[in-house]
Amino acid sequence: TLWDVRARAAHVEPTGTGEYRVTIDVVARKLRADSVGNETEVPLDDLIEIGVFAPGEGDGLGEPLYRQRHRIHSGEQTIRVTVPREPGRAGIDPYHKLIDRQGNDNVVGVVSRTSP
């Protein structure tokens, strides 16, 4: 079994109470390979970790502000979470626990909705 999960974008807005609302757009699919390597897409309905992180060094993940498993389905979906501090990065399967050939697209930088 292989997964193709990726974060397309992540946006943040202050809530006005000192917290931050993060919106993460993700795309996911699940594939099964047979004994000769032919891959077939199968329905995805799995619990997959979503993570939001404080700003870190370089491209590294900072301190986790949010780590929870969410029910993820095949296709595009939007996840919304609230964190206690301003985030720097967010994504799906941030610690690469799933077998995903393209693991470098799981986490993206968070962009403020108020920036131009």
JOTA-V16549 format. One line per field, one symbol per residue. phi: phi as a letter, one per 30 degrees, with the letter a starting at -180 (. if undefined). burial: b if it has 24 or more other ideal C-beta (glycine too) atoms within 12 Angstrom, else e. A space follows every 10 residues. Layout:
phi=???
burial=???
This chain:
phi=.bbbcacdab bbbddjcjcb cccccbbbab bccddcjdcb dbecabdbdc bbbdecdhcd ddddcabbdb dccdjdaccb bcbdbddcba lchdchdcdb dcddcdbbdd cddddd
burial=eebbbbbbbb bbbeeeeeeb bbbbbbbbbb beeeeeeeee eeebeeebbb bbbbeeeeee bbebbbeeeb ebeeeebebe bebeebbbbb bbbbeeebeb eeeeebbbbb beeeee
